[in-house]
Amino acid sequence: MSLDLDLDQFNDHLNGTNIGVDDVDSQDVDMTLNMRNNGQNQAEKRAHHNALERKRRDHIKGSFSDLRDVIPSLKGEKVKRRERSFEIKNLISSGFQASRAHVLKSATEYIRTMKTKNQQHQKNIEELKRRNAAFELQSIKIISFF
């Protein structure tokens, strides 16, 4: 007999009921058991994959939350799904939550602002160093004059 096992025979085999040797050969039994084990393995693999995917999504969610907390304009807000961009300002001002896209946009704007401020501060530092050097030179001239 080949793969066309009768469903009752298959169930009897799984339940431990004896089936005649003429009804099923050992290859059919082995293949049936392997198919059953593969089904369990597939279920285990799927469960493992689902757990990993859930962990990945939780990590992303936490990272967005962390990012939201370091951006002053978004501090303390939570994620709101499917928010329209033209409604963002109204939603934020009325206490609604920022979308992930808005968090990324705000983070980009904040980083650009901080880079610009950093460049301005660097220019100010260089100017102060230059002025300090000039004052030191003047003080040396004054001291050497006496």
C-alpha positions in Angstrom: 0.0 0.0 0.0 1.4 3.5 -0.8 0.5 7.0 0.4 -3.2 6.5 0.0 -3.7 5.3 3.6 -7.3 5.3 4.8 -7.9 8.0 7.4 -9.2 5.5 9.9 -6.1 3.4 9.5 -3.9 6.4 10.0 -5.8 7.4 13.2 -5.7 3.8 14.4 -1.9 3.8 13.9 -1.4 7.1 15.7 -3.6 5.8 18.6 -1.6 2.6 18.9 -4.1 0.3 17.4 -2.5 -2.6 15.5 -2.9 -2.5 11.7 -2.2 -5.6 9.7 1.2 -5.8 8.0 -0.6 -6.1 4.6 -2.3 -2.8 5.2 0.7 -0.5 5.8 4.4 -1.0 5.1 7.2 0.4 7.3 8.1 3.2 4.8 4.5 4.5 5.0 4.6 4.5 8.8 8.1 6.2 8.9 6.9 8.8 6.4 3.7 9.5 8.3 5.6 9.9 11.6 8.2 12.2 9.9 5.3 14.3 8.5 3.8 14.5 12.0 7.2 15.5 13.5 7.8 18.0 10.7 4.5 19.6 11.6 5.5 19.9 15.2 8.9 21.2 14.2 7.2 23.7 12.0 4.9 24.8 14.8 8.0 25.1 17.1 9.9 27.1 14.5 6.9 29.4 13.9 6.5 30.0 17.7 10.2 30.7 18.0 10.1 33.1 15.0 7.0 34.8 16.4 8.8 35.3 19.8 11.9 36.7 18.1 9.7 39.0 15.9 7.8 40.2 19.0 11.1 40.9 20.8 12.3 42.9 17.7 9.1 44.9 17.6 9.3 45.6 21.3 13.0 46.8 20.9 12.0 49.1 18.1 9.1 50.5 20.1 11.4 51.1 23.1 13.9 52.8 20.9 11.3 55.1 19.5 10.2 55.9 23.1 13.8 56.6 24.1 14.2 58.9 21.0 11.0 60.7 21.8 12.1 61.3 25.4 15.4 63.0 24.3 13.7 65.4 21.9 12.5 68.5 23.8 9.5 69.2 21.6 8.3 65.6 22.0 9.3 64.8 25.6 6.8 62.5 27.3 4.6 61.9 24.3 3.5 58.5 23.2 3.0 56.9 19.8 -0.3 57.4 17.9 -0.9 55.3 14.9 -1.9 56.5 11.4 -1.6 60.2 12.2 -1.9 62.6 9.2 1.0 65.0 8.8 -1.2 68.1 8.4 -2.9 67.3 11.7 0.4 66.8 13.7 0.6 70.3 15.1 -3.0 70.3 16.2 -2.7 66.8 17.7 0.4 67.7 19.6 -0.9 70.9 20.9 -4.2 69.2 22.0 -2.3 66.5 23.9 -2.5 63.7 21.4 0.5 61.5 20.7 3.1 61.8 18.0 3.5 59.1 15.2 6.7 57.3 14.5 7.2 59.3 11.3 6.8 62.6 13.3 9.3 61.4 15.9 11.8 60.7 13.2 11.1 64.1 11.5 11.4 65.9 14.8 14.6 64.0 15.6 16.1 65.0 12.3 15.1 68.7 12.9 16.5 68.6 16.4 19.8 67.1 15.2 20.1 69.7 12.5 19.4 72.5 15.0 22.0 71.1 17.4 24.6 70.8 14.7 24.0 74.4 13.7 24.3 75.6 17.3 27.4 73.5 17.7 29.0 75.2 14.7 28.1 78.6 16.1 29.6 77.7 19.5 32.7 76.5 17.8 33.0 79.8 15.9 32.5 81.7 19.2 35.2 79.6 20.9 37.6 80.4 18.0 36.8 84.1 18.2 37.2 84.1 22.0 40.6 82.3 21.6 41.7 84.9 19.1 40.6 87.7 21.4 42.3 86.1 24.4 45.5 85.7 22.5 45.3 89.4 21.5 44.7 90.4 25.1 47.7 88.3 26.2 49.9 90.0 23.6 48.7 93.4 24.8 49.4 92.5 28.5 52.9 91.2 27.6 53.6 94.5 25.8 52.3 96.5 28.8 54.3 94.5 31.3 57.5 94.8 29.2 56.9 98.5 28.9 57.4 98.9 32.7 
